[in-house]
Structures are given as structure tokens and as C-alpha cells.
Amino acid sequence: MVNQNLTATEIGFTHEDFAALLDKYDYHFSPGDVVPGTVFSIEPRGALIDIGAKTAAYIPIQEMSINRVDAPEEVLQSNETREFFILTDENEDGQLTLSIRRIEYMRAWERVRQLQAEDATVRSGVFATNRGGALVRIEGLRGFIPGSHISTRKPKEELVGEELPLKFLEVDEERNRLVLSHRRALVERKMNRLEVGEVVIGTVRGIKPYGAFIDIGGVSGLLHISEISHEHIDTPHSVFNVNDEVKVMIIDLDAERGRISLSTKQLEPEPGDMIKNRDLVYDKAEEMAAKYREQLLAKQQGIALPAEGAEDLIEEEIPSATEDAVAEEEISAVEEIPAAIEE
């Protein structure tokens, strides 16, 4: 019969030995590790997870998903095995805190970087607006559309619930910034149906000292003051009024920057006709555009054609085609960008 009164010393195996043995076979976990774990107890505001540590790890409800969760059972089931992110070191009870939310965020950033690299157009519904623009969700991340990149005449507040096509302007996980453009998506879609040298009919929607903004089928193109006529013009207001219908030629399409540049100057049969006889310019528009396209093609092929008074303006620096546009690199200085991950 075994003597049950033997001491630990007589057995030759102390509590310290037992602890050391546990340590020997215990895994070392660090914050940032992704480990497999099994759900063995679901609680009202969290769950206990077996990841092979001495003490069960804990995942609070707010770390269960990138989306809002009202009950743990919406995400986890007893005995389910899945990956978990180690969020914090052990507390005083030796318990680690886990997260699924962080894994989903890492994968979301990876996905949006891929979408940006592919120059993809994505669609998302506006869920809120603020002073600077509108907020959407892309792969669970909070994206910001600056007001200068919203291409609609609606007040921003009326956009809530509306789904918009969007292009990526900035994807910066380190700075927690995800910035998108509605304007660029619309311009790109329109550009796919437009060509340099094409004559289009539009409506003057705005006039600035540097040019007129022309609506051509729902997107805005800029008719720069230098492209109105061969003769000097002091101000575009001397030639156009808001809501005028105009015939213009496309001289540049910049899909990457979302800009359409227009000209009536290249349509003038004689210098100054846009000021003296606008109807003649419109009547001869297709004929003059054909000559322009011929010159453009010759230039591309390295063939010299005799000049007919029309200056080559393809290389000219073109201002933004949206009257309230802000350069992407200046957005942060003009509009406060909300974080993509809500803490």
C-alpha cells in the first residue's frame, strides 16, 4: 500500500520543480503574435480562449470584430478554433488579452493597398459627413472623401446613405489615413469615353479669374483663360456668363489627377474670333478640330507640318479642372482627415 503521508521532499518532486516543468514546456507569447486558439467559455462581455498558455487568454467583446458586436455569440462559438492576435502582455494574473479585430484590420490594410496598386474603383455608401467632407467604409476601414473631391451639387448632408464610386488618393497605414476621391472616379469613367481633339458641348458652371469651368456630361473641365482665344483676354467674364452653352475641344485628359483641359482657342479660324464672332468658331469647330488632330498626330510621329497660327499647348501646365480642387499633397493641410481605424 502507498503511504499517502509522504512529504514532497520524500517524493523528490517539489512545487518549484512542477512550476519549472510547466515553464519548460510553456510557449512564450508576445504582443503582436498571431496564434491559434480554441474558445472554451463565452461570457457576457467576452470569451476565454485556450492558446496553450498556463492561464486562459481573454478576448473582450470590443476586440471581436472590425464591426460593431452586441453579443460574443455573433462572432464566436464554443469549441471553435481560429486565429487570434495577442494584444497585451500577461496581466498580474498571468492572463493575455487577445483580439480578432486587429487581424481583420491588418488584412483590410493589405487589401486596400492591393486595390490602390491595381488603381481599382470601389463603391461605398456614405455613413456620415463632417465639416471637411464625407465618411465611408472600405473593407471595414473608415475612409475620408475631402469636400474638394466630392463631385455632386447636393449638399454633403444629403449624401448620407448614397453609394459612390471612389478612387484611392492615399493609403497610409502608419499614419492611419485612408483618403478617397469621388471626383476622380467620375472623371476617369467619363474620360474612358472621351478623346483628345474631340469637340464637345458643355455648360459654363463657374467662372474664376484664371478660367471657366465647363460641365461636360456631369464632369467638370477647365477652359483656362489662355485657351479661350489667341487674342489677350483680361477676364473670362468678358467672354462667358454662367449657364452659357459652349462648344469646346478637349486638349488634355489626365486620368491620374482627374483633370480635363479644354480649349476654344484651338477652334478659332482666325485669331480673336471667340471675341469677335463666336458663332463662326462654333460653326467651324469640327473642321478646326480635325486640323488640330492632324497636327497632333504629325507631332507624335515626328513629322513637321506648317504652322497655321495655332500654338502647341499640349505641354502647357494645366490648372486643376475642378474649381475647388485641392492638390492631394495639400489635403492634410486643408481638411482634417479622420483616422481610418476608430480607437
C-alpha positions as CSV (number, residue, x, y, z in Angstrom):
1,M,0.0,0.0,0.0
2,V,1.3,3.5,-0.9
3,N,2.0,5.7,2.1
4,Q,-0.1,8.8,1.5
5,N,1.6,10.7,4.2
6,L,4.9,11.0,2.3
7,T,6.2,14.6,2.0
8,A,7.1,16.4,-1.2
9,T,10.7,16.1,-0.2
10,E,10.4,12.3,0.2
11,I,8.8,12.0,-3.2
12,G,11.6,14.1,-4.6
13,F,9.4,16.4,-6.6
14,T,8.6,19.9,-5.2
15,H,6.1,22.6,-6.2
16,E,9.0,24.5,-7.6
17,D,10.0,21.5,-9.7
18,F,6.5,21.3,-11.0
19,A,6.4,25.1,-11.9
20,A,9.8,24.7,-13.6
21,L,8.5,21.8,-15.6
22,L,5.5,23.9,-16.7
23,D,7.8,26.7,-17.7
24,K,9.9,24.3,-19.7
25,Y,7.0,23.3,-21.9
26,D,5.2,26.6,-21.9
27,Y,5.2,28.6,-25.1
28,H,6.4,32.2,-24.9
29,F,3.8,34.6,-26.2
30,S,4.5,38.2,-27.2
31,P,2.2,41.1,-28.1
32,G,1.8,41.2,-31.9
33,D,1.9,37.4,-32.3
34,V,-0.9,35.6,-34.2
35,V,-1.7,32.3,-32.6
36,P,-4.3,29.6,-32.9
37,G,-6.8,29.3,-30.0
38,T,-9.9,27.4,-29.0
39,V,-13.0,29.0,-27.4
40,F,-13.9,27.2,-24.3
41,S,-16.0,29.7,-22.3
42,I,-18.2,32.5,-23.6
43,E,-19.0,35.3,-21.1
44,P,-21.5,38.2,-21.4
45,R,-18.8,40.7,-22.5
46,G,-16.0,38.5,-23.8
47,A,-14.7,34.9,-24.0
48,L,-11.9,32.7,-22.6
49,I,-9.6,31.2,-25.1
50,D,-7.2,28.3,-24.8
51,I,-4.0,29.2,-26.7
52,G,-1.7,26.8,-24.8
53,A,-0.7,29.2,-22.1
54,K,-0.8,28.4,-18.4
55,T,-3.8,30.7,-18.0
56,A,-6.7,31.0,-20.4
57,A,-6.4,34.2,-22.5
58,Y,-9.3,36.6,-22.7
59,I,-10.8,38.5,-25.6
60,P,-13.1,41.4,-24.8
61,I,-16.2,42.0,-26.9
62,Q,-14.8,45.2,-28.4
63,E,-11.9,43.2,-29.9
64,M,-14.0,40.5,-31.5
65,S,-14.6,42.2,-34.9
66,I,-13.8,45.2,-37.1
67,N,-17.6,45.8,-37.0
68,R,-19.9,46.5,-34.1
69,V,-20.7,43.4,-32.0
70,D,-23.5,43.4,-29.4
71,A,-23.0,39.8,-28.2
72,P,-20.0,37.5,-28.3
73,E,-22.1,34.7,-29.8
74,E,-22.4,36.8,-33.0
75,V,-18.7,36.1,-33.7
76,L,-17.6,33.1,-31.6
77,Q,-18.9,29.6,-30.8
78,S,-17.8,27.2,-28.1
79,N,-15.0,24.8,-29.1
80,E,-14.4,26.9,-32.2
81,T,-10.7,27.1,-33.2
82,R,-9.3,30.1,-35.0
83,E,-6.5,32.7,-35.1
84,F,-6.1,35.4,-32.5
85,F,-3.8,38.4,-32.2
86,I,-2.0,38.8,-28.9
87,L,-2.9,42.4,-27.9
88,T,-1.2,42.8,-24.5
89,D,1.3,41.1,-22.2
90,E,0.1,39.0,-19.3
91,N,-1.6,40.9,-16.5
92,E,-0.9,40.3,-12.8
93,D,-3.0,37.1,-13.0
94,G,-0.9,35.8,-16.0
95,Q,-3.7,36.3,-18.5
96,L,-3.1,37.6,-22.0
97,T,-5.6,39.8,-23.9
98,L,-6.5,38.7,-27.4
99,S,-8.0,40.4,-30.5
100,I,-9.7,39.3,-33.7
101,R,-10.3,43.0,-34.7
102,R,-6.5,43.6,-35.2
103,I,-6.2,40.7,-37.5
104,E,-9.1,42.0,-39.6
105,Y,-7.6,45.4,-39.7
106,M,-4.2,44.1,-40.9
107,R,-5.9,42.2,-43.6
108,A,-8.1,45.2,-44.5
109,W,-5.0,47.4,-44.9
110,E,-3.4,44.7,-47.1
111,R,-6.5,44.6,-49.3
112,V,-6.8,48.3,-49.8
113,R,-3.1,48.6,-50.6
114,Q,-3.7,45.9,-53.3
115,L,-6.8,47.8,-54.6
116,Q,-4.7,51.0,-54.8
117,A,-1.9,49.3,-56.6
118,E,-4.5,48.0,-59.1
119,D,-5.9,51.5,-59.4
120,A,-9.3,50.0,-58.7
121,T,-12.6,51.9,-58.5
122,V,-14.5,50.9,-55.4
123,R,-18.1,51.6,-54.3
124,S,-19.2,52.5,-50.8
125,G,-22.1,54.2,-49.0
126,V,-21.6,57.4,-47.2
127,F,-22.4,56.9,-43.5
128,A,-21.6,60.4,-42.1
129,T,-20.4,63.8,-43.1
130,N,-18.3,66.4,-41.3
131,R,-17.1,69.9,-42.0
132,G,-14.3,68.7,-44.3
133,G,-16.1,66.0,-46.3
134,A,-17.8,62.6,-46.1
135,L,-17.0,59.3,-44.4
136,V,-17.3,55.8,-46.0
137,R,-16.2,52.3,-45.1
138,I,-13.8,50.4,-47.3
139,E,-13.0,46.8,-46.2
140,G,-14.1,47.8,-42.7
141,L,-11.7,50.8,-42.6
142,R,-13.1,54.3,-42.2
143,G,-12.3,56.3,-45.4
144,F,-12.5,60.0,-45.9
145,I,-13.6,61.9,-49.0
146,P,-12.4,65.5,-48.9
147,G,-15.1,68.1,-49.9
148,S,-12.9,69.1,-52.8
149,H,-13.1,65.5,-54.2
150,I,-16.9,65.2,-53.9
151,S,-18.4,65.8,-57.4
152,T,-22.0,66.5,-56.8
153,R,-24.2,69.6,-56.5
154,K,-26.0,68.1,-53.5
155,P,-25.3,69.4,-50.0
156,K,-22.9,67.0,-48.2
157,E,-25.6,66.1,-45.6
158,E,-27.8,64.7,-48.3
159,L,-25.2,62.2,-49.4
160,V,-25.6,60.0,-46.2
161,G,-26.8,56.6,-47.4
162,E,-25.8,57.2,-51.0
163,E,-23.4,54.8,-52.6
164,L,-20.5,56.5,-54.5
165,P,-17.8,55.2,-56.9
166,L,-14.4,56.1,-55.5
167,K,-10.7,56.1,-56.3
168,F,-7.9,55.9,-53.8
169,L,-5.9,59.1,-53.1
170,E,-3.9,58.0,-50.0
171,V,-3.5,54.6,-48.3
172,D,-1.2,55.1,-45.2
173,E,-1.4,52.5,-42.5
174,E,1.4,54.1,-40.5
175,R,-0.5,57.4,-40.3
176,N,-3.9,55.7,-40.1
177,R,-5.2,57.6,-43.1
178,L,-7.4,56.4,-45.9
179,V,-8.4,59.2,-48.4
180,L,-10.6,58.7,-51.5
181,S,-11.9,60.7,-54.4
182,H,-15.4,60.7,-55.9
183,R,-14.4,63.3,-58.5
184,R,-11.5,61.2,-59.8
185,A,-13.7,58.1,-60.2
186,L,-16.3,60.1,-62.2
187,V,-13.7,61.8,-64.3
188,E,-12.0,58.5,-65.1
189,R,-15.3,57.0,-66.2
190,K,-16.1,59.9,-68.4
191,M,-12.5,60.0,-69.7
192,N,-12.9,56.5,-71.0
193,R,-15.5,57.8,-73.5
194,L,-13.5,61.0,-74.4
195,E,-10.6,61.7,-76.7
196,V,-8.1,64.5,-77.1
197,G,-9.1,66.6,-80.1
198,E,-12.8,65.7,-79.6
199,V,-15.3,68.6,-79.8
200,V,-18.0,68.5,-77.0
201,I,-20.8,70.8,-75.9
202,G,-20.9,71.9,-72.3
203,T,-22.4,74.5,-69.9
204,V,-20.5,77.1,-68.0
205,R,-20.9,76.3,-64.3
206,G,-18.4,78.6,-62.8
207,I,-16.0,81.5,-63.7
208,K,-12.8,82.3,-62.0
209,P,-10.1,84.9,-62.8
210,Y,-8.0,82.1,-64.3
211,G,-10.7,80.4,-66.4
212,A,-14.2,78.9,-66.8
213,F,-15.4,75.5,-65.5
214,I,-17.4,73.7,-68.1
215,D,-19.8,70.9,-67.3
216,I,-19.5,68.2,-70.0
217,G,-21.8,65.3,-69.3
218,G,-21.6,65.5,-65.5
219,V,-17.9,66.2,-65.0
220,S,-16.0,69.4,-64.9
221,G,-13.4,70.6,-67.4
222,L,-11.3,73.7,-67.2
223,L,-11.2,76.2,-70.0
224,H,-8.1,78.2,-68.9
225,I,-8.0,81.9,-69.8
226,S,-5.0,81.3,-72.0
227,E,-7.1,78.8,-74.0
228,I,-10.1,81.0,-74.7
229,S,-8.6,83.0,-77.6
230,H,-5.4,83.8,-79.4
231,E,-6.1,87.5,-78.5
232,H,-5.5,88.7,-75.0
233,I,-8.4,88.5,-72.6
234,D,-8.4,90.4,-69.3
235,T,-11.0,88.2,-67.6
236,P,-13.2,85.2,-68.7
237,H,-16.2,87.2,-67.6
238,S,-15.8,89.4,-70.7
239,V,-16.5,86.3,-72.9
240,F,-18.7,84.0,-70.9
241,N,-21.6,84.1,-68.4
242,V,-22.6,81.3,-66.0
243,N,-25.1,78.9,-67.8
244,D,-23.8,79.7,-71.3
245,E,-23.8,76.8,-73.6
246,V,-20.4,76.4,-75.3
247,K,-18.6,74.3,-77.8
248,V,-15.1,73.3,-76.7
249,M,-12.3,70.9,-77.7
250,I,-10.6,68.6,-75.3
251,I,-6.8,69.2,-75.3
252,D,-5.7,67.1,-72.4
253,L,-7.0,64.2,-70.3
254,D,-5.2,63.4,-67.1
255,A,-7.0,60.4,-65.5
256,E,-4.4,60.1,-62.7
257,R,-5.0,63.6,-61.5
258,G,-8.7,63.7,-62.5
259,R,-8.4,66.7,-64.9
260,I,-9.9,67.6,-68.2
261,S,-8.5,70.6,-70.1
262,L,-10.5,72.4,-72.7
263,S,-9.9,74.9,-75.5
264,T,-11.8,77.3,-77.7
265,K,-8.6,79.0,-78.8
266,Q,-7.7,76.0,-80.9
267,L,-11.1,76.2,-82.7
268,E,-10.7,79.8,-83.9
269,P,-10.5,80.0,-87.7
270,E,-8.8,83.4,-87.2
271,P,-7.1,84.8,-84.0
272,G,-9.7,86.6,-81.9
273,D,-12.8,85.0,-83.4
274,M,-14.0,83.9,-79.9
275,I,-14.3,87.6,-79.1
276,K,-15.5,89.0,-82.4
277,N,-17.6,86.1,-83.9
278,R,-18.3,83.2,-81.5
279,D,-20.9,81.7,-83.8
280,L,-18.3,81.3,-86.5
281,V,-16.0,79.4,-84.1
282,Y,-18.8,77.0,-83.2
283,D,-19.8,76.5,-86.9
284,K,-16.2,75.7,-87.9
285,A,-15.4,73.7,-84.7
286,E,-15.3,70.3,-86.2
287,E,-13.2,71.5,-89.2
288,M,-10.6,73.2,-86.9
289,A,-10.6,70.2,-84.6
290,A,-9.7,67.9,-87.5
291,K,-6.7,70.1,-88.3
292,Y,-5.7,70.1,-84.7
293,R,-5.8,66.3,-84.6
294,E,-3.8,66.1,-87.8
295,Q,-1.1,68.4,-86.2
296,L,-1.1,66.3,-83.0
297,L,-0.7,63.0,-84.9
298,A,2.1,64.5,-87.0
299,K,3.9,65.7,-83.9
300,Q,3.6,62.3,-82.3
301,Q,5.0,60.7,-85.5
302,G,7.8,63.3,-85.7
303,I,6.5,64.9,-88.9
304,A,6.8,68.7,-89.2
305,L,3.7,70.4,-90.5
306,P,3.5,74.1,-91.5
307,A,2.1,76.1,-88.6
308,E,-1.3,77.7,-89.1
309,G,-1.1,80.1,-86.2
310,A,-2.2,77.6,-83.6
311,E,0.3,77.3,-80.8
312,D,1.2,73.9,-79.5
313,L,-0.2,73.9,-75.9
314,I,-0.1,70.2,-75.2
315,E,2.9,70.7,-72.9
316,E,1.4,73.7,-71.2
317,E,0.8,73.4,-67.5
318,I,-2.9,73.0,-66.9
319,P,-4.5,74.2,-63.7
320,S,-6.9,71.9,-61.9
321,A,-10.2,71.1,-63.7
322,T,-12.3,71.4,-60.6
323,E,-12.8,74.9,-59.3
324,D,-12.5,74.0,-55.6
325,A,-9.9,71.2,-56.2
326,V,-7.1,70.8,-53.7
327,A,-3.8,69.1,-54.6
328,E,-3.6,65.7,-53.0
329,E,-0.4,66.5,-51.2
330,E,-2.1,69.6,-49.6
331,I,-5.2,67.8,-48.4
332,S,-3.8,67.3,-44.9
333,A,-3.2,71.0,-44.5
334,V,-6.7,72.0,-45.6
335,E,-9.0,69.3,-44.3
336,E,-8.7,67.3,-41.1
337,I,-8.7,63.7,-42.1
338,P,-10.3,61.3,-39.6
339,A,-8.4,58.1,-38.7
340,A,-9.1,55.0,-40.7
341,I,-9.2,52.9,-37.5
342,E,-11.5,54.1,-34.8
343,E,-10.0,53.6,-31.4
